[in-house]
Amino acid sequence: MRFARIRTVSTLLNLSVAMFVAGCSSSVPDAPGPTTDTGQRKGGETDTEKCRRKLATAIQRLTPERMATQDDPERSVNGLNAWIASCASDQAEAMKTSDETLSLLNNSARVTAGRFSGVDALYVRDSLMMRDLYQSLSRQFADADVANRDVARVMQAFAWATRNISLLPSDDSRPPLGLFDIVMTGFGTAEDRTWAFAELLRQQQIDAVIVSTAAEPKSEGTDLDTAAWIVAVIRNDDGLLFDVANGVPITVDEISDAANPVAAKLSVLKAHERWKESTVQVIGQVATFSPRMLVLQDQLSAEDSAVLFEELTGGVSDIRPLTERVMAAGGDLWSIADIAVWPHPEDRVIRSNSLTEAELGDYKQLMRPFAAPFERDVLKPESAEERTSVPEEMTDEERYQFAQQRMMERFQEVTKSTDKLFGKPSYRLLKARTQQVLGVTDTSIIQQLQQIRLTSLDEMIEIQVPDEVLRQFPGMPKSMAYELPAVIQNVNRSSTGSSMYWTALSQLDRGETGVGISTMTNYRNQYPDGQWKYPSLINQATALLSLDRSEEAMQALKDANVADNPEQRRVQRLLNALGAEAVAKPESEVKN
């Protein structure tokens, strides 16, 4: 009978675990929103100052950090609607959208809507994300000595997109995601990567468009021969060409400098038989071309400013229309009849906000690692000396009794509560990853990722037993060990590999190239079949090339040159540029 109490504790724990498993699939809890504008106003505040304060408060609700923990974007947009209703309704109503713009946007009612929607909240959030990222990249680039800074900025944005968004296998069936989730997970389709690339360029006021042709691609030849569709980045009434699907700049020759590729100019399309007859799709959501976004953009303070609006065909503002900029860059290559709006961004946003029940389950499973690690307060004797409420005249025995009493109280709490015993999801990975994708490069991000990984490796927890319990049950162990429930271990384990890989990316972003290369090698050693195997090989190869270590880069690329790699074409393109034979290895010969 002396272990009756232990069995009772175990029963309680088993019941608590069952309750935990039943409730673990819930989504990330809402974070409390900022205080609304209902409090007492400061004396002498003008209407203009009041409107600025309202807008600043509304924008803070839409930052990536705040919205990362929000399930319902409609809640986040209420502040914007309160602001526009009281401060900018006349300005918004005065702006008229042209018939040409409405036609290109399929007469969507959302173009001329006077109120902001949940989809608009996501759009603003994504724009703020790309603004912060661009500002971070600009700081890294500020001291660089480059001959053509504009071209270098475009190449930097392209390198970011291809390094941070790896291609999904063609047969992957994950649910449709919005831009923020694509960037956070680090995987997407070629179209998703293009979307991110274009939005990053938009914050630099650089245009990107999809160029397509009815002529079928060839199996061999130059990039322009083999590309199914390409991206043209418009600049100075010309442009640069990219095969985003294969992760390489378009070059006029098959062989190019692998370490420092230079994208061909848009004008080469005029001389290429496949591309003489081509069409263009401008990149943007319906919100991008909506007058309410121009009103919002114009009213943002300097510290909150971001590019939110594009003048599509003219009539809303004095901004040179995007269609005019595209036609000027193409010369006589395109007319207005050749231009349309690319449907992918709008489709992804709408579909990601109307998931089926099955898709919602898959989405929760996909995002579950971001809840890691599960954390709990460690149960251990408490030092009475550290508590200011303990009278100084306490004897040593009284101090001991005080500490044991506190420990007993916590021990009893633990034995009755799953959360106290096994901990709760901390979402530390969500917070650290959000900061990383926003371009934060200080060492704290690396430290957080490393700590999260180490914490997530734990499979057991140990609880020290108070002395009183030990006296009541002679022979009872001084500590009790419990294995974490499988559902918690699965969440934690799913985060460890990603934490390590993202640590390597952070090191590369910081310019710690050698360290990042080592971390990627260690990742594959520890997770030989991990989801980041091929992305780590490709990014390691490009990092090695930047250090003129071409032989090592070639070996990494050969290891990645397998049919299972969704970016095999990119690997072979880099191997060709290095003068290496690009014949794929049999899977049995691939090194980890």
C-alpha positions, -999 to 999 in steps of 0.1 A, spaced: 0 0 0 29 23 4 29 31 -33 -8 37 -35 -3 74 -38 22 69 -66 -4 49 -85 -30 76 -79 -6 102 -94 0 80 -124 -37 76 -130 -41 114 -129 -13 118 -153 -27 92 -177 -61 110 -176 -43 143 -182 -24 129 -212 -56 117 -227 -71 151 -223 -40 167 -238 -40 145 -269 -77 153 -275 -71 190 -274 -36 193 -289 -48 199 -325 -61 233 -317 -46 262 -336 -24 289 -323 -42 310 -298 -51 346 -305 -28 372 -291 -44 400 -274 -49 430 -297 -37 464 -290 -58 489 -270 -85 505 -292 -90 542 -294 -116 543 -266 -95 556 -238 -92 592 -226 -74 614 -252 -46 637 -244 -56 673 -240 -52 695 -271 -50 666 -296 -60 677 -331 -81 657 -355 -50 651 -376 -30 638 -347 -59 616 -336 -61 601 -371 -24 594 -372 -26 577 -339 -55 555 -350 -36 545 -382 -4 537 -363 -24 515 -339 -42 498 -368 -9 491 -386 7 476 -355 -21 449 -356 -10 440 -391 27 434 -385 40 399 -392 49 395 -355 14 403 -343 -5 384 -371 16 353 -367 -5 344 -336 -38 354 -350 -62 329 -365 -88 354 -379 -74 382 -402 -108 399 -400 -101 408 -364 -68 424 -374 -84 447 -400 -111 463 -378 -87 491 -368 -81 500 -405 -118 502 -412 -123 524 -381 -95 547 -394 -107 550 -430 -143 556 -419 -134 585 -396 -103 599 -413 -101 590 -450 -135 581 -464 -139 612 -486 -104 607 -501 -112 570 -509 -146 578 -524 -130 604 -547 -107 579 -564 -122 562 -594 -109 530 -610 -108 530 -648 -128 506 -669 -95 492 -683 -83 483 -648 -116 467 -639 -116 447 -671 -81 433 -664 -92 424 -628 -124 406 -641 -146 434 -626 -139 421 -591 -160 440 -566 -130 439 -542 -112 465 -564 -135 494 -556 -146 483 -521 -144 511 -496 -137 488 -466 -107 466 -459 -112 429 -457 -94 400 -440 -76 393 -473 -65 430 -473 -50 424 -438 -30 395 -451 -18 416 -481 -7 445 -458 10 420 -435 29 404 -464 40 438 -477 53 448 -443 72 415 -442 88 421 -475 96 457 -466 114 446 -435 133 420 -454 143 445 -481 155 470 -455 176 442 -439 191 432 -473 198 468 -481 218 472 -449 238 441 -457 244 455 -492 251 491 -482 289 489 -480 293 466 -511 315 479 -539 295 471 -570 297 486 -605 259 484 -611 240 487 -579 206 484 -595 214 451 -611 231 439 -580 199 446 -559 178 425 -583 203 397 -582 204 398 -544 166 395 -543 167 366 -567 194 349 -546 172 353 -515 141 338 -532 160 308 -545 179 302 -512 149 306 -489 121 290 -509 129 255 -520 107 237 -546 82 212 -535 80 178 -553 56 179 -583 34 154 -566 31 172 -533 -4 177 -522 -1 202 -493 -29 227 -490 -27 261 -507 -8 287 -487 -6 324 -486 27 342 -490 36 345 -453 32 308 -448 52 300 -479 81 320 -467 78 306 -432 77 270 -442 105 275 -468 89 254 -495 67 263 -524 60 259 -561 79 277 -588 49 301 -589 51 306 -552 88 315 -554 80 339 -582 54 356 -561 78 361 -532 105 374 -556 81 399 -572 68 412 -539 103 417 -526 111 437 -557 79 457 -553 92 471 -520 122 484 -540 98 499 -566 110 474 -592 85 457 -615 84 420 -623 62 402 -648 56 367 -661 64 362 -698 49 333 -716 49 319 -751 27 295 -770 58 279 -785 66 246 -768 99 244 -748 127 222 -762 144 195 -742 179 209 -749 195 242 -758 199 275 -741 177 287 -712 154 305 -737 150 273 -756 141 252 -726 122 275 -702 84 271 -702 79 306 -689 102 332 -675 102 363 -653 112 397 -666 123 423 -641 116 457 -656 142 484 -651 151 516 -671 127 506 -700 145 473 -704 148 444 -681 166 413 -668 154 377 -674 151 349 -649 140 312 -650 126 312 -615 112 277 -619 148 263 -623 164 289 -600 188 304 -625 191 337 -643 184 334 -681 217 335 -700 222 336 -738 248 308 -736 245 275 -719 278 280 -700 280 309 -676 298 319 -645 282 297 -618 294 319 -589 284 352 -604 258 347 -631 246 377 -651 210 377 -663 203 384 -699 185 416 -709 149 417 -719 158 429 -753 172 395 -763 136 382 -766 131 402 -798 158 381 -815 147 347 -802 123 328 -824 103 313 -795 97 346 -777 89 370 -806 53 362 -800 49 363 -762 24 376 -736 28 393 -703 11 388 -669 17 415 -643 21 402 -607 -2 414 -580 -34 407 -560 -66 426 -565 -57 446 -534 -25 458 -551 -45 478 -576 -73 490 -552 -76 528 -545 -80 521 -508 -44 508 -507 -32 541 -523 -51 561 -495 -35 539 -469 0 541 -485 -2 579 -487 -12 582 -450 14 559 -435 40 575 -413 76 573 -423 84 544 -399 54 524 -412 58 532 -449 56 504 -474 47 500 -511 10 489 -512 -4 503 -544 3 499 -581 -13 521 -608 -24 494 -633 -37 513 -663 -40 549 -650 -67 572 -637 -64 567 -600 -31 586 -594 -3 604 -612 19 573 -610 31 561 -643 8 530 -651 24 496 -648 11 486 -682 28 516 -697 61 507 -679 59 472 -692 52 482 -728 81 507 -727 105 480 -715 94 456 -743 97 482 -770 75 468 -799 74 433 -783 41 438 -765 9 458 -769 -18 464 -743 -37 435 -757 -8 412 -747 -10 422 -710 -31 405 -683 -30 401 -645 -14 368 -633 -41 350 -613 -18 330 -590 -14 354 -560 -51 361 -558 -60 325 -562 -36 314 -535 -49 340 -510 -85 332 -516 -80 294 -515 -58 295 -484 -86 313 -466 -113 288 -475 -97 254 -469 -118 223 -468 -120 203 -436 -93 179 -449 -71 207 -460 -74 224 -427 -62 193 -410 -33 191 -433 -25 228 -427 -25 223 -389 -2 194 -393 21 214 -415 23 243 -391 25 222 -359 63 223 -356 61 261 -350 44 254 -316 77 239 -304 91 235 -279 67 224 -251 80 241 -220 73 237 -182 85 252 -150 112 229 -135 102 215 -101 131 219 -77 138 231 -42 133 269 -39 159 290 -23 143 310 5 172 335 4 160 346 -31 125 355 -19 121 390 -7 90 380 13 109 357 36 117 374 69 154 378 76 150 365 112 141 330 99 162 302 112 179 277 88 152 251 98 124 276 91 139 284 57 141 248 49 105 242 59 94 272 38 112 259 7 97 224 12 62 238 16 65 257 -16 79 226 -34 50 204 -20 25 229 -34 40 228 -68 43 190 -67 6 187 -60 -1 210 -89 20 190 -112 4 157 -103 -31 171 -111 -24 191 -143 -10 180 -177 1 215 -185 21 217 -153 36 183 -158 44 182 -195 43 219 -203 26 240 -229 35 249 -265 58 279 -263 57 289 -300 93 300 -296 101 285 -330 73 305 -346 86 337 -331 123 330 -339 115 320 -375 93 351 -380 122 373 -370 145 354 -393 123 358 -424 120 395 -416 157 397 -421 169 399 -385 205 388 -385 218 394 -350 232 365 -331 202 362 -308 182 345 -336 209 318 -340 210 314 -302 172 310 -301 172 284 -328 199 264 -312 182 265 -278 149 255 -293 165 225 -310 182 214 -278 151 217 -258 131 198 -284 154 168 -282 142 160 -247 121 128 -244 118 125 -206 111 149 -178 123 144 -142 104 156 -111 121 159 -78 100 145 -49 95 167 -18 111 153 14 77 150 31 65 126 4 97 106 8 91 103 45 56 91 40 66 65 14 100 50 24 118 36 -6 102 60 -30 128 74 -55 140 109 -49 129 118 -85 102 106 -108 108 102 -145 81 105 -171 83 100 -209 68 129 -228 36 119 -246 41 109 -283 21 139 -295 45 163 -277 76 144 -289 63 145 -325 59 183 -323 93 187 -308 111 163 -331 96 179 -362 111 212 -353 147 200 -346 159 195 -382 143 228 -394 159 247 -365 193 234 -375 188 242 -412 175 277 -405 205 282 -382 227 276 -412 207 301 -433 210 327 -406 248 321 -406 249 326 -443 228 358 -440 253 371 -415 282 365 -438 295 336 -417 298 315 -448 322 288 -436 302 283 -404 270 280 -424 286 254 -447 296 233 -417 261 235 -402 245 223 -434 270 194 -435 261 186 -399 224 188 -407 227 160 -433 249 139 -411 222 140 -384 192 140 -407 203 120 -438 168 118 -451 155 151 -438 133 174 -458 161 199 -462 186 174 -477 186 187 -512 181 224 -504 211 222 -480 233 206 -508 223 233 -533 228 262 -508 260 247 -496 273 245 -532 264 281 -539 281 292 -506 312 272 -516 313 289 -550 313 323 -533 345 312 -515 361 299 -548 359 263 -535 346 249 -568 358 213 -564 338 210 -531 308 228 -547 309 204 -576 308 174 -553 278 188 -534 260 194 -567 267 159 -579 252 145 -547 221 166 -554 219 155 -590 192 129 -586 157 126 -599 142 129 -565 155 164 -562 128 189 -574 156 212 -584 176 188 -605 175 210 -635 191 239 -615 218 215 -602 226 204 -637 227 240 -649 253 248 -622 273 217 -630 274 227 -667 286 261 -657 314 245 -638 324 224 -667 313 192 -650 295 163 -665 258 167 -655 248 131 -657 227 121 -628 240 95 -603 221 64 -595 203 69 -562 225 41 -546 256 62 -552 243 95 -537 262 106 -506 245 121 -476 
